[in-house]
């Protein structure tokens, strides 16, 4: 396409989608434009398990639940720009005749990351070239949800490229953190996190290739589970990197409360998701006896204090220590750990994920289309002429004396088939090393920070793009893990020591975003990690952590609609 024509086509497509969204909101039936009433608040306050029970008993109609949550979602969107496709009018039809009213999710509105396929709607993934192409049929995930009785009602924002802890694109604009509009709600499933955190929904689905459901949970203050490959269906989605399997992306659940996350996960995994998606293992939900989580002696817990690249900020270190203290007080055996090098994992994962030299995610751009600053940094390095890239590596390593940053840059760029195979072999050897280490130490679970800092400022990923090691590590290992909120940044407790100096370029970029005073009130979470395919155990241990925190007076306060 001629460059000028491509630019105008892009701008026109973006304007059309934003106008369409505004028109859909404006034309919603009257109930969606009214205030949040007492009856709405009652519905919004109930867990999804309670609401499903009410639907099964005939005490409430699915359309009434939809109207309360649709109204709430629009209110949150006006504050955070979190919603993309507004499917509420169609959802009313589904609520009346298109769902299973006896299913495990009967009548429950569910929000979806924009990249998920719903019949009759675009699946743009933030690229204008994907607009104006509504899908003919529901994807496998949406079919499962409807068969379970759930009602898809909105889709939510993400970053173009899907490779950022921000959620901004030209098609839909920028999503903001409901706790502080100057900060990102996370990415790549950031719109989803903003919606759930502010009370515009209770359950949703996102995807995760380097932390994309976990970091948004940490930034925005919700709960999420990163499933291992083959446990959660993903059929019917759009991606920025089709065919990328070096570090596979997984779709996974997110929720406003832990109780909802557990119920949602069990409901989906009990629906035989392998029938809807060939990539899912025939491994149904495993009901674990409570004795596993109440055993004597108590759990053996490993604590990953640092990944050896970016030291956790004071706020994140404090949240981790609060969990450590609560578990110790509850009788758990808690030990600091020194596992196989997380930095080695970061290097392998980074080169695998971008082994095409960043060509694929860039191939969908139209002329003039905005690119996430972090992804742009990766593209810049990947496309430097090899002699210049090597000189840059030498300068960073020997002049700036930054071996960590230099070794991440070394060889950055497009890989040959042989180089790709070598990286996969390194991945498998690294996974085996971790497996041996875990066998030797026999931990029930590991806890660590989800990210070195709380939420980043808008545009902050330009500096912080490589600070993803605490989540990316477990994508490489394909471990099951979850994130839960613990506390909020406190300007009086979480100031950076004046003597602190970043030890490498990755740490420098991360800490360029840290300001405890400006961040005051932002959520801070913790990550719970188990081995592969142990989602039920992760959720069980998250419940143990939550119970221990509450026993000792640490109750996380969720954001409410009235707080916006």
TIVEX-845516 format. One record per residue (C-alpha): residue number from 1; residue in one letter; chain; x negated, y, z negated. Coordinates in steps of 0.25 Angstrom, whole numbers, plus 2048, in hexadecimal, padded with zeros to 3 digits. Each point is the difference from the previous one (the first is absolute). Example, Ala and Ser with C-alpha at 12.3 -4.5 7.8 and 13.67 -1.06 7.14 Angstrom:
REM TIVEX-845516
     i   aa   ch     x     y     z
     1    A    A   7CF   7EE   7E1
     2    S    A   7FA   80E   802
***
This chain:
REM TIVEX-845516
     i   aa   ch     x     y     z
     1    X    A   800   800   800
     2    X    A   7FB   80E   803
     3    X    A   7FA   806   7F4
     4    X    A   809   80C   7FF
     5    X    A   80D   7F8   803
     6    X    A   7FC   7F6   7F5
     7    X    A   7FF   80C   7F6
     8    X    A   80E   805   804
     9    X    A   806   7F3   800
    10    X    A   7FA   7FD   7F2
    11    X    A   805   80E   7FA
    12    X    A   80E   7FD   806
    13    X    A   801   7F2   7FB
    14    X    A   7FC   805   7F2
    15    X    A   80A   80B   800
    16    X    A   80B   7F7   805
    17    X    A   7FE   7F6   7F4
    18    X    A   800   80B   7F6
    19    X    A   80D   806   806
    20    X    A   806   7F2   800
    21    X    A   7FD   7FE   7F2
    22    X    A   805   80E   7FC
    23    X    A   80D   7FD   808
    24    X    A   802   7F2   7FA
    25    X    A   7FF   806   7F2
    26    X    A   809   80C   803
    27    X    A   80B   7F7   806
    28    X    A   800   7F6   7F4
    29    X    A   80E   7FE   7FA
    30    X    A   804   80A   7F5
    31    X    A   7FC   7F7   7F4
    32    X    A   7F2   801   804
    33    X    A   7FF   80F   7FF
    34    X    A   806   801   7F2
    35    X    A   7F9   801   7F3
    36    X    A   7FB   7F4   7F8
    37    X    A   80D   7FC   7F8
    38    X    A   801   7F8   7F3
    39    X    A   804   7F4   807
    40    X    A   7F4   801   809
    41    X    A   7F7   801   7F4
    42    X    A   806   7F4   7FB
    43    X    A   7FD   7F8   80C
    44    X    A   7F2   806   802
    45    X    A   7FD   7FC   7F1
    46    X    A   803   7F1   803
    47    X    A   7F6   7F6   803
    48    X    A   802   7F9   80E
    49    X    A   803   7F3   7F8
    50    X    A   80B   807   7F9
    51    X    A   805   806   80D
    52    X    A   800   7F3   807
    53    X    A   808   7F9   7F5
    54    X    A   80A   80C   801
    55    X    A   802   7FD   80F
    56    X    A   801   7F1   7FE
    57    X    A   80B   803   7F5
    58    X    A   807   80A   809
    59    X    A   7FE   80B   7F6
    60    X    A   7FA   809   80A
    61    X    A   800   801   80F
    62    X    A   7F2   800   808
    63    X    A   804   80D   807
    64    X    A   801   807   7F2
    65    X    A   7F2   7FC   7FD
    66    X    A   7FC   805   80D
    67    X    A   806   80D   7FF
    68    X    A   7F9   803   7F2
    69    X    A   7F3   7FC   806
    70    X    A   802   807   80D
    71    X    A   803   80C   7F9
    72    X    A   7F4   7FF   7F7
    73    X    A   7F7   7FD   80C
    74    X    A   804   80C   807
    75    X    A   7FD   809   7F3
    76    X    A   7F2   7FA   7FF
    77    X    A   7FD   802   80F
    78    X    A   804   80E   7FF
    79    X    A   7F5   802   7F5
    80    X    A   7F5   7F6   806
    81    X    A   803   7FE   80F
    82    X    A   7FF   7F1   7FD
    83    X    A   80B   7FB   80A
    84    X    A   7FF   7FD   80F
    85    X    A   80B   7F9   806
    86    X    A   80E   802   7F9
    87    X    A   808   7F4   802
    88    X    A   80B   803   7F6
    89    X    A   80C   800   809
    90    X    A   7FC   7F3   806
    91    X    A   7FD   7FB   7F2
    92    X    A   80F   803   7FC
    93    X    A   804   7F7   80B
    94    X    A   7F6   7F5   7FB
    95    X    A   805   802   7F2
    96    X    A   80E   7FD   804
    97    X    A   7FE   7F4   80A
    98    X    A   7F2   7FD   803
    99    X    A   7FA   7FA   7F4
   100    X    A   801   7F4   7F7
   101    X    A   808   805   7F3
   102    X    A   7FC   7F3   7F9
   103    X    A   7F1   801   803
   104    X    A   7F6   803   7F5
   105    X    A   7FF   80E   805
   106    X    A   80E   803   802
   107    X    A   803   80F   802
   108    X    A   7F2   805   7FD
   109    X    A   7FB   80B   809
   110    X    A   7F2   7FE   804
   111    X    A   7F6   80A   806
   112    X    A   7F6   7FC   80A
   113    X    A   7F3   805   805
   114    X    A   802   807   80E
   115    X    A   7F8   7F5   807
   116    X    A   80A   7F5   7FD
   117    X    A   80A   7FD   80B
   118    X    A   80F   802   7FF
   119    X    A   809   7FE   80C
   120    X    A   805   80D   805
   121    X    A   7F4   809   7FB
   122    X    A   7F2   804   804
   123    X    A   7F4   7FA   7F9
   124    X    A   7F7   80B   803
   125    X    A   7F5   7FE   7F5
   126    X    A   7FE   80E   801
   127    X    A   7FB   800   80F
   128    X    A   809   808   80A
   129    X    A   7FD   7F6   80B
   130    X    A   809   7F6   7F8
   131    X    A   80C   80A   7FF
   132    X    A   80C   7FF   808
   133    X    A   7FF   7F1   801
   134    X    A   80B   7FA   7F6
   135    X    A   7FE   7F2   7FE
   136    X    A   80B   7F6   805
   137    X    A   800   7F7   7F4
   138    X    A   7FC   800   7F2
   139    X    A   7F3   7FA   7FC
   140    X    A   7FF   7F3   7F8
   141    X    A   7FE   808   7F3
   142    X    A   80D   808   802
   143    X    A   807   7F3   804
   144    X    A   7FC   7FA   7F3
   145    X    A   804   80C   7F8
   146    X    A   80E   801   806
   147    X    A   802   7F1   7FE
   148    X    A   7FC   802   7F1
   149    X    A   80B   80B   7FF
   150    X    A   7F6   80C   801
   151    X    A   803   80D   807
   152    X    A   7F5   807   807
   153    X    A   804   80F   7FF
   154    X    A   7F3   808   803
   155    X    A   7F2   7FF   806
   156    X    A   7F5   807   7F9
   157    X    A   7F3   808   805
   158    X    A   7F2   7FB   802
   159    X    A   7F3   806   806
   160    X    A   7FD   7FF   80E
   161    X    A   7F6   7F5   802
   162    X    A   805   7F9   7F3
   163    X    A   7F2   802   7FB
   164    X    A   801   80A   7F5
   165    X    A   804   803   7F2
   166    X    A   808   80C   805
   167    X    A   80D   7FF   808
   168    X    A   800   80A   80B
   169    X    A   803   800   80F
   170    X    A   805   809   80B
   171    X    A   80D   7F9   802
   172    X    A   805   801   7F2
   173    X    A   7F7   80A   7F9
   174    X    A   7FA   7FF   7F2
   175    X    A   805   7F8   7F4
   176    X    A   7FD   806   7F2
   177    X    A   7FE   7FA   7F2
   178    X    A   80D   802   7F8
   179    X    A   7F8   803   7F4
   180    X    A   7F8   80B   806
   181    X    A   803   805   80F
   182    X    A   7F1   804   802
   183    X    A   7FC   7F1   7FF
   184    X    A   802   7F4   809
   185    X    A   80A   7F5   7FC
   186    X    A   7F6   7F6   805
   187    X    A   7FF   7F8   80D
   188    X    A   802   7FA   808
   189    X    A   80D   7FD   7FA
   190    X    A   801   80D   7F9
   191    X    A   80E   804   804
   192    X    A   805   7F4   7FA
   193    X    A   7F9   803   7F3
   194    X    A   805   80E   7FF
   195    X    A   80F   7FB   803
   196    X    A   7FF   7F5   7F5
   197    X    A   7F8   809   7F6
   198    X    A   80B   80B   800
   199    X    A   80C   7F7   7FF
   200    X    A   804   800   80F
   201    X    A   800   7F1   800
   202    X    A   7FC   7F4   7F7
   203    X    A   7FA   7F6   80A
   204    X    A   7F8   801   80D
   205    X    A   7F6   7F9   809
   206    X    A   7F3   805   805
   207    X    A   7F3   7FB   806
   208    X    A   7F2   7FF   7FA
   209    X    A   7F3   7FE   808
   210    X    A   7F6   808   7F6
   211    X    A   80A   804   7F5
   212    X    A   80C   805   807
   213    X    A   80A   7FC   7F6
   214    X    A   7F7   800   7F4
   215    X    A   7FA   80E   801
   216    X    A   80E   807   803
   217    X    A   805   7F9   7F3
   218    X    A   7F4   805   7F8
   219    X    A   801   80E   806
   220    X    A   80F   801   7FF
   221    X    A   803   7F8   7F3
   222    X    A   808   7F3   805
   223    X    A   7FE   7F1   800
   224    X    A   7FA   7F8   80C
   225    X    A   7FC   7F2   803
   226    X    A   7F5   7FD   80B
   227    X    A   804   7F2   805
   228    X    A   7F5   7F7   806
   229    X    A   802   7FD   80E
   230    X    A   80B   7F6   803
   231    X    A   809   803   7F4
   232    X    A   808   80C   805
   233    X    A   806   801   80E
   234    X    A   7FC   80B   809
   235    X    A   807   7FC   80D
   236    X    A   805   80C   808
   237    X    A   7F6   80B   7FE
   238    X    A   7F8   80B   807
   239    X    A   7F1   802   7FD
   240    X    A   7F5   809   803
   241    X    A   7F6   7F4   802
   242    X    A   807   7F4   807
   243    X    A   7F7   7F4   800
   244    X    A   7F8   804   7F4
   245    X    A   7FE   7F4   7F7
   246    X    A   7F2   802   7FA
   247    X    A   807   806   7F4
   248    X    A   80F   7FC   802
   249    X    A   80B   80A   7FD
   250    X    A   80B   7FA   7F7
   251    X    A   80E   805   7FD
   252    X    A   804   801   7F1
   253    X    A   80A   805   7F7
   254    X    A   801   80D   7F8
   255    X    A   809   804   7F5
   256    X    A   804   80B   7F6
   257    X    A   7FF   7F6   7F4
   258    X    A   7F9   7F3   7FD
   259    X    A   80D   7F9   7FE
   260    X    A   805   804   80D
   261    X    A   7F2   7FC   807
   262    X    A   801   7F2   7FA
   263    X    A   80F   7FE   804
   264    X    A   7FE   805   80E
   265    X    A   7F3   7F7   802
   266    X    A   807   7F4   7FB
   267    X    A   80D   803   808
   268    X    A   7F8   801   80D
   269    X    A   7F7   7F4   7FE
   270    X    A   80C   7F8   7FC
   271    X    A   806   803   80E
   272    X    A   7F7   7F6   808
   273    X    A   7F8   80C   806
   274    X    A   7F9   7F6   809
   275    X    A   80D   7FE   808
   276    X    A   7FF   80F   804
   277    X    A   7F2   801   802
   278    X    A   7F6   7F5   805
   279    X    A   7F4   806   7F9
   280    X    A   806   7FE   7F2
   281    X    A   7FC   7F3   7F8
   282    X    A   80B   7F7   7FC
   283    X    A   7FE   803   7F2
   284    X    A   80C   804   7F8
   285    X    A   801   808   7F3
   286    X    A   7FA   7F9   7F5
   287    X    A   807   801   7F3
   288    X    A   7F5   801   7F5
   289    X    A   803   7FC   7F2
   290    X    A   7FF   80B   7F6
   291    X    A   7F6   7F8   7F8
   292    X    A   7F6   803   80B
   293    X    A   800   80F   7FC
   294    X    A   802   7FD   7F1
   295    X    A   7F5   7F6   7FE
   296    X    A   7F7   7FE   7F4
   297    X    A   7F5   804   801
   298    X    A   804   80C   808
   299    X    A   7FC   803   80E
   300    X    A   7F1   802   804
   301    X    A   7FF   80D   808
   302    X    A   7F5   806   808
   303    X    A   7FE   80F   801
   304    X    A   7F9   806   80C
   305    X    A   7FB   80D   7FB
   306    X    A   7FA   805   80D
   307    X    A   7FE   7FB   80E
   308    X    A   7F1   805   800
   309    X    A   804   80B   80A
   310    X    A   809   80A   7FA
   311    X    A   801   801   7F1
   312    X    A   80F   801   7FB
   313    X    A   804   80E   7FD
   314    X    A   803   803   7F1
   315    X    A   80F   7FF   802
   316    X    A   7FF   7F3   807
   317    X    A   7F6   7FA   7F6
   318    X    A   809   805   7F5
   319    X    A   80C   7F8   806
   320    X    A   7F8   7F4   801
   321    X    A   7FB   801   7F2
   322    X    A   80E   801   7FB
   323    X    A   803   7F3   806
   324    X    A   7F4   7FA   7FB
   325    X    A   803   804   7F1
   326    X    A   80E   7FC   801
   327    X    A   7FC   7F2   805
   328    X    A   7F6   7FE   7F6
   329    X    A   80A   805   7F5
   330    X    A   809   7F5   805
   331    X    A   7F6   7F5   7FE
   332    X    A   7FA   7FF   80F
   333    X    A   7F2   7FD   802
   334    X    A   7FB   80C   808
   335    X    A   7F2   800   807
   336    X    A   7F9   80A   809
   337    X    A   7FC   7F8   80D
   338    X    A   7F4   801   80A
   339    X    A   806   7F9   80C
   340    X    A   7FA   7FE   80D
   341    X    A   7FC   80E   806
   342    X    A   80D   808   803
   343    X    A   7F7   809   808
   344    X    A   7FC   7F4   809
   345    X    A   80F   7FD   802
   346    X    A   803   80F   804
   347    X    A   7F5   7FF   80B
   348    X    A   806   7F3   806
   349    X    A   80E   805   7FF
   350    X    A   7FD   80E   806
   351    X    A   7F9   7FA   80C
   352    X    A   80A   7F5   802
   353    X    A   80C   80A   800
   354    X    A   7FA   809   80A
   355    X    A   7F8   7F6   808
   356    X    A   807   806   80D
   357    X    A   7F9   80D   7FE
   358    X    A   80D   806   7FC
   359    X    A   805   7FF   80E
   360    X    A   80D   7FA   7FE
   361    X    A   806   809   7F6
   362    X    A   7FB   80C   809
   363    X    A   806   7FA   80D
   364    X    A   80E   804   7FB
   365    X    A   7FD   80F   7FF
   366    X    A   806   80A   80A
   367    X    A   7F8   80C   803
   368    X    A   800   80A   7F5
   369    X    A   806   7F6   7F6
   370    X    A   7FB   803   7F1
   371    X    A   7F7   7F5   7FB
   372    X    A   7FE   7FD   7F1
   373    X    A   7F3   806   7FC
   374    X    A   7FB   7F4   7F9
   375    X    A   802   7F7   80D
   376    X    A   7FA   80B   808
   377    X    A   7F3   7FF   7F8
   378    X    A   800   7F1   802
   379    X    A   802   802   80F
   380    X    A   7F5   80B   801
   381    X    A   7F6   7F6   7FA
   382    X    A   804   7F5   808
   383    X    A   7FF   807   80D
   384    X    A   7F2   807   7FE
   385    X    A   7F6   7FB   80A
   386    X    A   7F8   7F5   7F9
   387    X    A   7F3   807   800
   388    X    A   806   80C   7F9
   389    X    A   808   7F7   7F6
   390    X    A   7F3   7F9   7FD
   391    X    A   7F9   80D   7FD
   392    X    A   80B   805   7F8
   393    X    A   7FF   7F3   7F8
   394    X    A   7F1   802   7FE
   395    X    A   802   80E   7FB
   396    X    A   80B   7FC   7F6
   397    X    A   7F8   7F5   7FA
   398    X    A   7F2   806   800
   399    X    A   802   80F   800
   400    X    A   80C   801   7F7
   401    X    A   7FC   7F3   7F9
   402    X    A   80F   7FB   800
   403    X    A   7FE   7F1   803
   404    X    A   80F   7FD   7FD
   405    X    A   806   80A   80A
   406    X    A   7F5   7FC   80A
   407    X    A   802   7F1   800
   408    X    A   80F   803   802
   409    X    A   7FD   808   80C
   410    X    A   7F5   7F6   806
   411    X    A   806   7F9   80C
   412    X    A   80D   807   7FF
   413    X    A   807   7FF   80D
   414    X    A   805   7F7   80B
   415    X    A   7FC   7F1   7FE
   416    X    A   7FD   7F6   80A
   417    X    A   807   7F2   7FF
   418    X    A   7F4   7FA   7FA
   419    X    A   7FF   80B   7F5
   420    X    A   80F   7FF   7FD
   421    X    A   7FE   7F1   7FE
   422    X    A   7F4   803   7F7
   423    X    A   808   809   7F8
   424    X    A   80B   7F6   7FE
   425    X    A   7F6   7F6   7FC
   426    X    A   7FB   80A   7F5
   427    X    A   80E   802   7FC
   428    X    A   802   7F1   7FD
   429    X    A   7F3   7FE   7F9
   430    X    A   803   80C   7F7
   431    X    A   80E   7FA   7FD
   432    X    A   7F9   7F3   7FC
   433    X    A   7F7   808   7F7
   434    X    A   80B   806   7F9
   435    X    A   808   7F3   7FF
   436    X    A   7F4   7FA   7F9
   437    X    A   7FE   80B   7F7
   438    X    A   80F   800   7FC
   439    X    A   7FF   7F1   7FD
   440    X    A   7F4   802   7F7
   441    X    A   807   80A   7F8
   442    X    A   80E   7FB   800
   443    X    A   807   80E   7FE
   444    X    A   80F   800   800
   445    X    A   800   80E   807
   446    X    A   7F7   80C   803
   447    X    A   804   80E   7FD
   448    X    A   7FA   80C   807
   449    X    A   803   80E   805
   450    X    A   808   801   80D
   451    X    A   7F7   80C   804
   452    X    A   7F5   808   7FA
   453    X    A   809   80C   7FF
   454    X    A   80F   804   7FF
   455    X    A   807   806   80D
   456    X    A   7F7   807   80A
   457    X    A   804   80E   805
   458    X    A   806   802   80E
   459    X    A   7F4   7FE   80A
   460    X    A   7F7   7FA   7F5
   461    X    A   7FE   7F3   807
   462    X    A   7F6   807   809
   463    X    A   7F7   800   7F4
   464    X    A   805   7F3   7F9
   465    X    A   802   7F7   80C
   466    X    A   7F6   7F6   7FB
   467    X    A   805   800   7F2
   468    X    A   809   7F4   801
   469    X    A   7F8   7F5   7FA
   470    X    A   809   7FC   7F4
   471    X    A   80B   7FC   809
   472    X    A   7F9   7FC   80D
   473    X    A   7F8   7F6   7F9
   474    X    A   80C   7F7   7FD
   475    X    A   805   801   80E
   476    X    A   7F3   7FA   805
   477    X    A   801   7F5   7F5
   478    X    A   80F   7FF   803
   479    X    A   803   800   7F1
   480    X    A   80E   802   7FB
   481    X    A   801   80D   7F8
   482    X    A   809   80B   7FA
   483    X    A   800   80E   7FC
   484    X    A   808   806   7F4
   485    X    A   800   80E   7FA
   486    X    A   7FA   802   7F3
   487    X    A   7FE   80F   7FD
   488    X    A   7FF   80E   805
   489    X    A   7F4   809   802
   490    X    A   7FE   808   7F4
   491    X    A   7F8   80D   802
   492    X    A   7FB   7FF   7F1
   493    X    A   7FB   7F2   801
   494    X    A   7FC   7FD   80E
   495    X    A   7F6   80C   803
   496    X    A   7F3   7FB   808
   497    X    A   7F3   801   7F8
   498    X    A   7F9   80C   804
   499    X    A   7F3   7F8   801
   500    X    A   806   7F6   80A
   501    X    A   7FA   800   80E
   502    X    A   805   7F7   80B
   503    X    A   7F5   7F5   803
   504    X    A   804   7FE   80F
   505    X    A   808   805   80C
   506    X    A   80C   7F8   7FD
   507    X    A   801   804   7F2
   508    X    A   7FD   80F   804
   509    X    A   80C   7FF   809
   510    X    A   809   7FA   7F6
   511    X    A   7FD   80A   7F5
   512    X    A   801   80C   809
   513    X    A   80F   7FD   7FD
   514    X    A   800   7FF   7F1
   515    X    A   805   80C   7F7
   516    X    A   806   7FB   7F4
   517    X    A   807   80E   7FD
   518    X    A   806   801   80E
   519    X    A   804   7F1   7FF
   520    X    A   806   801   7F3
   521    X    A   80D   7F7   800
   522    X    A   7FD   7F8   80C
   523    X    A   802   7F1   7FE
   524    X    A   7F4   7F6   7FD
   525    X    A   802   7F1   801
   526    X    A   7F8   7F3   7FE
   527    X    A   7FE   7F4   80A
   528    X    A   803   7F2   7FC
   529    X    A   7F9   7F5   808
   530    X    A   801   7F1   802
   531    X    A   7FB   7F6   80A
   532    X    A   807   7FD   80D
   533    X    A   80E   7FC   801
   534    X    A   803   803   7F2
   535    X    A   80A   80B   801
   536    X    A   809   7FA   7F5
   537    X    A   7F4   800   7F6
   538    X    A   7FD   80F   804
   539    X    A   80E   804   7FC
   540    X    A   800   7F8   7F4
   541    X    A   7F3   806   7FB
   542    X    A   805   80E   804
   543    X    A   80B   7FE   7F6
   544    X    A   7F6   7FB   7F6
   545    X    A   7F9   80D   802
   546    X    A   80C   809   7FF
   547    X    A   805   7F9   7F3
   548    X    A   7F3   802   7FA
   549    X    A   800   80F   803
   550    X    A   80E   802   7FB
   551    X    A   7FD   7F9   7F3
   552    X    A   7F5   80A   7FE
   553    X    A   808   80C   803
   554    X    A   7FC   802   80F
   555    X    A   80D   801   808
   556    X    A   7FE   805   80E
   557    X    A   80B   80B   802
   558    X    A   806   7FF   80E
   559    X    A   803   80D   808
   560    X    A   80F   802   801
   561    X    A   808   808   80B
   562    X    A   803   80B   7F6
   563    X    A   7F1   802   7FF
   564    X    A   7FE   804   80E
***
